[in-house]
């Protein structure tokens, strides 16, 4: 019997443009073609992820995970949408996603962002401070299960300032959809 244990040496580093094809292949393996119809994808479509807030996990030269954050507007206020969070399907449950999440949220907070939105499973993302968004308070550009729309305050009390339609980031639209109070 040959019992071989390969230990991973995981490095989390900023994503760069040379990583795009590998990240796309990981996304295809993890989510398949149905990902293009999802509300979160539609929110990110056509907007580049923030370079300083998007990371890859590597083992040597091989990319084994990725997380991206993209600037969006919620009711005219700047926020981030996190995703996709991808781990090589053969390496799940090893903490790679956790390390990517921790780094992404830490850097978003360091850069002064107040709020991060995502569509995902609360039992997993709740470990990072994400909570269900009050149903109807944030609307997405496409169907999404309201129980899976989650937000994370990077600044205490920030969630109360974010309501309305979540839209692709556009400099000209900042502040134009703010609800009247």
Secondary structure, DSSP 8 states (H G I E B T S, - for coil): ---------EEEEE--GGGHHHHHHHHHHHH-GGGGGSHHHHHHTTS---GGG-EEEEETTEEEEEEEEEEEEETTEEEEEEEEEEE-GGGTTSSHHHHHHHHHHHHHHHTT--EEEEES-HHHHGGGT-EE--TTSEE-SS---GGGEEEEESSTTGGGG--EEEEE--GGGTTTT----
